[in-house]
Amino acid sequence: MKERYIEILRENGLKITPKREAILDFFLKNKIYATPEEVWKSLKNNFKKLGLPTIYRNLEEFNQIGILTKIEGDENRAYYALCEAENPFSHHHHIVCIKCHKVGLVEICNFDEITKKIEKMSGFKVIEHSLQIKGICKNCLRKH
Protein backbone atom coordinates (compact mmCIF):
# COMPACT_ATOMS: atom_id res chain seq x y z
CA MET A 1 0.00 0.00 0.00
CA LYS A 2 2.77 2.43 0.92
CA GLU A 3 4.38 1.91 -2.49
CA ARG A 4 1.20 3.18 -4.18
CA TYR A 5 1.33 6.42 -2.20
CA ILE A 6 5.06 6.82 -2.89
CA GLU A 7 4.27 6.48 -6.59
CA ILE A 8 1.59 9.19 -6.33
CA LEU A 9 4.17 11.50 -4.71
CA ARG A 10 6.63 10.84 -7.56
CA GLU A 11 3.96 11.30 -10.25
CA ASN A 12 3.21 14.72 -8.78
CA GLY A 13 6.85 15.81 -8.68
CA LEU A 14 7.27 15.57 -4.91
CA LYS A 15 10.52 14.17 -3.53
CA ILE A 16 10.42 11.14 -1.28
CA THR A 17 11.91 12.57 1.91
CA PRO A 18 12.20 10.96 5.36
CA LYS A 19 9.65 13.46 6.71
CA ARG A 20 7.12 12.68 3.98
CA GLU A 21 7.62 8.96 4.53
CA ALA A 22 7.12 9.44 8.27
CA ILE A 23 3.84 11.27 7.63
CA LEU A 24 2.68 8.44 5.34
CA ASP A 25 3.69 5.85 7.93
CA PHE A 26 1.78 7.74 10.63
CA PHE A 27 -1.47 7.51 8.66
CA LEU A 28 -0.87 3.95 7.44
CA LYS A 29 -0.21 2.77 11.00
CA ASN A 30 -2.97 4.66 12.81
CA LYS A 31 -5.83 4.46 10.25
CA ILE A 32 -7.60 7.44 11.85
CA TYR A 33 -7.96 11.10 11.11
CA ALA A 34 -5.65 13.52 12.90
CA THR A 35 -4.95 17.21 13.22
CA PRO A 36 -1.65 18.63 11.98
CA GLU A 37 -0.70 19.16 15.64
CA GLU A 38 -1.29 15.48 16.45
CA VAL A 39 0.87 14.40 13.52
CA TRP A 40 3.61 16.83 14.54
CA LYS A 41 3.58 15.69 18.20
CA SER A 42 3.86 12.07 17.10
CA LEU A 43 6.78 12.70 14.72
CA LYS A 44 8.78 15.60 16.15
CA ASN A 45 11.09 13.45 18.29
CA ASN A 46 12.15 11.42 15.24
CA PHE A 47 13.82 14.43 13.59
CA LYS A 48 16.33 17.02 14.71
CA LYS A 49 14.28 19.69 13.01
CA LEU A 50 10.58 19.30 12.27
CA GLY A 51 8.39 22.35 12.50
CA LEU A 52 4.63 22.49 12.54
CA PRO A 53 4.62 24.55 9.29
CA THR A 54 6.36 21.62 7.55
CA ILE A 55 3.59 19.31 8.71
CA TYR A 56 0.86 21.72 7.57
CA ARG A 57 2.49 22.17 4.16
CA ASN A 58 2.96 18.44 3.58
CA LEU A 59 -0.54 17.52 4.73
CA GLU A 60 -2.01 20.06 2.35
CA GLU A 61 0.20 18.81 -0.52
CA PHE A 62 -0.89 15.23 0.24
CA ASN A 63 -4.51 16.40 0.23
CA GLN A 64 -4.13 18.15 -3.13
CA ILE A 65 -2.69 15.05 -4.82
CA GLY A 66 -5.25 12.66 -3.31
CA ILE A 67 -3.16 10.79 -0.73
CA LEU A 68 -5.02 12.36 2.18
CA THR A 69 -8.52 13.72 2.51
CA LYS A 70 -9.26 16.82 4.56
CA ILE A 71 -12.07 16.42 7.05
CA GLU A 72 -13.89 19.20 8.82
CA GLY A 73 -14.05 18.22 12.46
CA ASP A 74 -15.27 19.74 15.66
CA GLU A 75 -15.17 23.52 15.86
CA ASN A 76 -14.32 23.70 12.12
CA ARG A 77 -10.83 22.28 12.74
CA ALA A 78 -9.07 20.60 9.84
CA TYR A 79 -8.28 16.93 10.21
CA TYR A 80 -6.58 14.68 7.68
CA ALA A 81 -6.98 11.00 6.89
CA LEU A 82 -5.54 8.57 4.41
CA CYS A 83 -7.61 8.25 1.25
CA GLU A 84 -7.85 4.57 0.40
CA ALA A 85 -9.68 4.96 -2.91
CA GLU A 86 -8.10 2.93 -5.68
CA ASN A 87 -8.14 6.08 -7.78
CA PRO A 88 -8.04 9.08 -5.41
CA PHE A 89 -9.36 11.33 -8.19
CA SER A 90 -12.41 9.18 -8.88
CA HIS A 91 -15.63 10.56 -7.45
CA HIS A 92 -16.05 9.27 -3.90
CA HIS A 93 -16.80 10.37 -0.37
CA HIS A 94 -15.65 9.45 3.12
CA ILE A 95 -17.54 8.38 6.22
CA VAL A 96 -16.08 9.32 9.59
CA CYS A 97 -16.65 7.58 12.92
CA ILE A 98 -17.38 10.23 15.55
CA LYS A 99 -16.17 7.91 18.33
CA CYS A 100 -12.82 6.40 17.22
CA HIS A 101 -12.03 8.70 14.25
CA LYS A 102 -11.80 5.84 11.76
CA VAL A 103 -12.39 6.92 8.16
CA GLY A 104 -14.13 4.72 5.61
CA LEU A 105 -14.63 4.97 1.88
CA VAL A 106 -17.99 5.53 0.17
CA GLU A 107 -17.73 4.99 -3.56
CA ILE A 108 -21.37 5.56 -4.43
CA CYS A 109 -23.03 8.90 -4.96
CA ASN A 110 -26.39 9.69 -6.51
CA PHE A 111 -26.02 13.45 -6.23
CA ASP A 112 -26.49 13.77 -9.99
CA GLU A 113 -30.10 12.71 -9.51
CA ILE A 114 -30.92 15.76 -7.40
CA THR A 115 -28.67 18.28 -9.17
CA LYS A 116 -31.41 19.42 -11.57
CA LYS A 117 -33.82 19.99 -8.68
CA ILE A 118 -31.20 22.01 -6.81
CA GLU A 119 -30.42 24.07 -9.89
CA LYS A 120 -34.11 24.74 -10.54
CA MET A 121 -34.81 25.72 -6.91
CA SER A 122 -31.68 27.82 -6.40
CA GLY A 123 -31.05 29.31 -9.83
CA PHE A 124 -27.43 28.16 -9.52
CA LYS A 125 -25.49 25.94 -11.92
CA VAL A 126 -23.98 23.15 -9.81
CA ILE A 127 -20.29 22.75 -10.61
CA GLU A 128 -19.15 20.36 -7.90
CA HIS A 129 -20.01 19.10 -4.45
CA SER A 130 -18.38 17.61 -1.42
CA LEU A 131 -20.08 15.47 1.13
CA GLN A 132 -18.88 14.47 4.56
CA ILE A 133 -20.74 11.66 6.26
CA LYS A 134 -20.46 11.11 10.02
CA GLY A 135 -21.53 8.01 11.88
CA ILE A 136 -20.45 5.35 14.33
CA CYS A 137 -18.45 2.40 13.00
CA LYS A 138 -19.42 -1.20 13.72
CA ASN A 139 -16.61 -1.65 16.26
CA CYS A 140 -17.76 1.34 18.29
CA LEU A 141 -21.40 0.20 18.05
CA ARG A 142 -20.43 -3.18 19.51
CA LYS A 143 -18.79 -1.47 22.51
CA HIS A 144 -22.08 0.12 23.57
Legacy VTK file of the C-alpha trace (Angstrom):
# vtk DataFile Version 3.0
C-alpha trace
ASCII
DATASET POLYDATA
POINTS 144 float
0.000 0.000 0.000
2.773 2.434 0.916
4.375 1.913 -2.495
1.203 3.178 -4.184
1.328 6.421 -2.197
5.058 6.817 -2.893
4.274 6.485 -6.592
1.585 9.194 -6.325
4.174 11.500 -4.710
6.625 10.840 -7.556
3.962 11.299 -10.249
3.206 14.718 -8.779
6.845 15.812 -8.680
7.274 15.568 -4.907
10.524 14.167 -3.531
10.419 11.141 -1.278
11.912 12.575 1.911
12.199 10.956 5.360
9.646 13.460 6.705
7.121 12.678 3.980
7.621 8.960 4.528
7.124 9.437 8.272
3.845 11.269 7.629
2.679 8.444 5.344
3.689 5.847 7.935
1.783 7.743 10.631
-1.467 7.513 8.657
-0.870 3.949 7.437
-0.212 2.772 11.000
-2.974 4.662 12.810
-5.830 4.458 10.251
-7.604 7.438 11.848
-7.963 11.104 11.111
-5.654 13.521 12.902
-4.946 17.215 13.225
-1.649 18.630 11.981
-0.698 19.156 15.637
-1.290 15.478 16.446
0.866 14.402 13.515
3.607 16.830 14.544
3.583 15.692 18.204
3.858 12.074 17.097
6.783 12.695 14.720
8.779 15.598 16.145
11.094 13.451 18.293
12.155 11.422 15.242
13.817 14.431 13.594
16.334 17.023 14.706
14.275 19.691 13.012
10.581 19.297 12.265
8.388 22.350 12.502
4.626 22.495 12.538
4.616 24.554 9.294
6.363 21.621 7.552
3.587 19.310 8.705
0.861 21.723 7.572
2.488 22.174 4.162
2.959 18.445 3.582
-0.538 17.518 4.732
-2.011 20.061 2.348
0.197 18.812 -0.518
-0.890 15.230 0.241
-4.513 16.401 0.228
-4.132 18.148 -3.133
-2.693 15.047 -4.816
-5.254 12.659 -3.312
-3.165 10.789 -0.730
-5.025 12.365 2.178
-8.518 13.723 2.511
-9.259 16.822 4.559
-12.069 16.416 7.051
-13.889 19.199 8.822
-14.046 18.219 12.458
-15.267 19.737 15.661
-15.172 23.516 15.856
-14.316 23.702 12.120
-10.830 22.278 12.741
-9.072 20.597 9.838
-8.280 16.930 10.209
-6.584 14.679 7.678
-6.984 10.995 6.893
-5.540 8.567 4.406
-7.613 8.248 1.253
-7.846 4.568 0.397
-9.678 4.957 -2.906
-8.095 2.933 -5.677
-8.138 6.082 -7.780
-8.037 9.083 -5.414
-9.359 11.328 -8.194
-12.414 9.183 -8.877
-15.634 10.557 -7.450
-16.048 9.268 -3.905
-16.795 10.372 -0.368
-15.655 9.446 3.124
-17.545 8.382 6.217
-16.083 9.315 9.587
-16.647 7.583 12.921
-17.380 10.228 15.554
-16.165 7.908 18.332
-12.820 6.396 17.217
-12.034 8.703 14.250
-11.803 5.837 11.765
-12.391 6.916 8.156
-14.134 4.718 5.610
-14.627 4.975 1.883
-17.991 5.530 0.170
-17.729 4.991 -3.564
-21.371 5.558 -4.429
-23.033 8.902 -4.963
-26.389 9.691 -6.511
-26.021 13.449 -6.232
-26.486 13.771 -9.992
-30.102 12.705 -9.509
-30.918 15.761 -7.396
-28.675 18.276 -9.170
-31.413 19.416 -11.573
-33.825 19.994 -8.676
-31.197 22.007 -6.806
-30.422 24.069 -9.893
-34.108 24.742 -10.540
-34.810 25.715 -6.910
-31.685 27.823 -6.403
-31.051 29.312 -9.834
-27.427 28.163 -9.523
-25.495 25.943 -11.922
-23.983 23.150 -9.811
-20.288 22.752 -10.613
-19.150 20.359 -7.904
-20.007 19.102 -4.455
-18.380 17.607 -1.420
-20.079 15.472 1.133
-18.879 14.471 4.562
-20.744 11.663 6.264
-20.456 11.112 10.017
-21.535 8.009 11.880
-20.451 5.349 14.333
-18.448 2.401 13.000
-19.424 -1.198 13.719
-16.608 -1.655 16.262
-17.765 1.337 18.290
-21.402 0.198 18.050
-20.428 -3.182 19.515
-18.789 -1.470 22.506
-22.083 0.125 23.574
LINES 1 145
144 0 1 2 3 4 5 6 7 8 9 10 11 12 13 14 15 16 17 18 19 20 21 22 23 24 25 26 27 28 29 30 31 32 33 34 35 36 37 38 39 40 41 42 43 44 45 46 47 48 49 50 51 52 53 54 55 56 57 58 59 60 61 62 63 64 65 66 67 68 69 70 71 72 73 74 75 76 77 78 79 80 81 82 83 84 85 86 87 88 89 90 91 92 93 94 95 96 97 98 99 100 101 102 103 104 105 106 107 108 109 110 111 112 113 114 115 116 117 118 119 120 121 122 123 124 125 126 127 128 129 130 131 132 133 134 135 136 137 138 139 140 141 142 143
